[in-house]
């Protein structure tokens, strides 16, 4: 009998980074679907990176996607500069590929989706960051899978990777 080879994990971590909280999502082992994890209440860099380190180790994460908050015009502002610096810190600290992904409208979409649930306003507020991280990660994975399948005119985008 031939032993089954263990398929290496290709999990991807998705982050919606804010000043007070970080929404966290992780892909399934095949990198197809995203699921939300606990939202990180930010304290300081040491605390935040310890939390992320635990998630990266537990889920055997191989790459990270960080939402990039662009202005509606597509131009980077002050918040995008902060996220670029955070992404660079992630690259240096965890030695993993870090991709930036246009997150315009993800919080609005997360709020819209959560309004359709029976969650209270307070619980909905707590879930927005997690849902935004799921939407960022899912969008990035879908873009990558269609890009891997070959370019089509509808796949061209100005998103930053």
C-alpha positions in Angstrom: 0.0 0.0 0.0 1.4 3.4 -1.0 1.3 6.0 1.9 -0.8 9.1 1.2 1.3 12.2 0.8 0.4 15.1 3.1 -0.8 18.0 1.0 1.1 21.1 2.3 -1.1 23.8 3.7 -1.5 26.9 1.5 -3.4 28.9 4.0 -3.6 32.6 3.6 -4.2 35.2 6.3 -6.4 38.2 5.5 -6.2 41.3 7.6 -8.4 44.4 7.8 -6.1 46.7 9.8 -7.6 49.6 11.7 -6.3 51.9 14.5 -8.2 50.0 17.3 -8.9 46.6 15.8 -7.6 44.2 13.2 -10.2 42.0 11.5 -8.7 38.5 10.9 -9.6 35.9 8.4 -7.9 32.7 7.2 -8.4 30.6 4.1 -9.1 26.9 4.0 -6.0 24.7 3.4 -6.5 24.8 -0.4 -6.7 28.6 -0.5 -10.3 28.7 -1.9 -12.6 30.0 0.9 -12.2 32.4 3.7 -13.5 32.2 7.3 -13.4 34.9 10.0 -11.4 34.5 13.2 -11.4 36.5 16.4 -11.0 40.2 15.9 -7.8 41.5 17.5 -8.2 44.4 19.9 -5.0 46.3 19.3 -2.8 47.3 22.3 0.7 47.7 21.0 3.0 46.2 18.3 4.4 43.5 20.6 0.8 42.4 21.6 -0.5 42.6 18.0 2.4 40.6 16.6 2.2 37.9 19.3 -1.5 37.4 18.5 -0.7 37.2 14.7 2.2 34.9 15.4 -0.1 32.5 17.2 -2.6 32.5 14.3 0.2 32.1 11.7 1.6 29.1 13.6 -1.8 27.5 14.4 -3.1 27.7 10.8 0.3 27.2 9.1 -0.2 30.4 7.1 2.1 30.7 4.0 1.2 34.3 2.9 -0.7 37.4 4.2 -3.1 39.7 2.5 -3.6 43.2 4.0 -6.4 45.5 3.0 -5.1 48.8 1.5 -7.4 51.7 2.2 -7.3 53.7 -1.0 -9.3 56.9 -1.5 -12.3 56.5 -3.8 -10.2 58.1 -6.6 -7.7 55.2 -6.1 -5.0 57.4 -4.7 -3.1 56.4 -1.5 -3.6 58.8 1.5 -2.2 59.0 5.0 -4.0 55.8 6.1 -2.6 53.8 3.2 0.9 55.0 4.1 0.4 53.5 7.6 -0.8 50.3 6.2 2.2 50.1 3.8 4.5 50.5 6.8 2.5 47.8 8.8 2.8 45.4 5.8 6.5 46.0 5.6 6.8 45.2 9.4 4.8 42.0 8.8 7.2 41.0 6.0 10.3 41.6 8.1 8.9 40.0 11.3 7.2 36.9 9.9 9.4 36.3 6.7 6.2 35.6 4.6 4.9 37.2 1.4 2.6 40.1 2.2 0.2 41.3 -0.5 -1.7 44.6 -0.4 -5.2 44.5 -1.7 -7.6 47.4 -2.5 -10.2 47.4 0.3 -12.4 50.2 -0.9 -16.0 49.6 0.1 -15.3 46.3 2.0 -16.5 47.9 5.3 -19.6 49.2 3.6 -20.2 45.8 2.1 -19.6 44.1 5.4 -22.1 46.4 7.1 -24.6 45.7 4.3 -24.3 42.0 4.7 -24.5 42.1 8.5 -27.6 44.4 8.4 -29.3 41.5 6.7 -28.7 39.2 9.7 -30.5 39.2 13.1 -27.4 40.5 15.0 -27.9 43.3 17.4 -26.3 46.6 16.5 -23.6 46.0 19.1 -22.7 42.5 17.9 -22.9 43.7 14.3 -20.3 46.4 15.1 -18.0 43.8 16.6 -18.4 41.6 13.5 -17.7 44.3 10.8 -13.9 44.0 11.0 -14.0 40.2 10.8 -16.4 40.4 7.8 -14.3 43.0 6.1 -11.2 40.7 6.5 -13.2 37.8 5.0 -14.2 40.0 2.0 -10.6 41.3 1.4 -9.2 37.7 1.5 -12.0 36.2 -0.6 -11.7 38.9 -3.2 -7.9 38.5 -3.4 -8.1 34.7 -3.7 -10.7 35.0 -6.5 -8.6 37.5 -8.3 -5.5 35.3 -8.0 -7.4 32.2 -9.2 -8.8 33.9 -12.3 -5.3 35.5 -12.9 -3.8 32.0 -12.7 -6.3 30.7 -15.2 -5.1 33.3 -17.8 -5.9 36.9 -18.4 -9.3 38.0 -19.5 -10.4 41.6 -20.0 -12.7 41.5 -16.9 -9.8 40.3 -14.8 -7.7 43.4 -15.3 -7.6 45.5 -12.2 -5.7 48.3 -10.6 -5.4 46.5 -7.3 -2.0 46.5 -5.6 -0.3 43.1 -4.9 
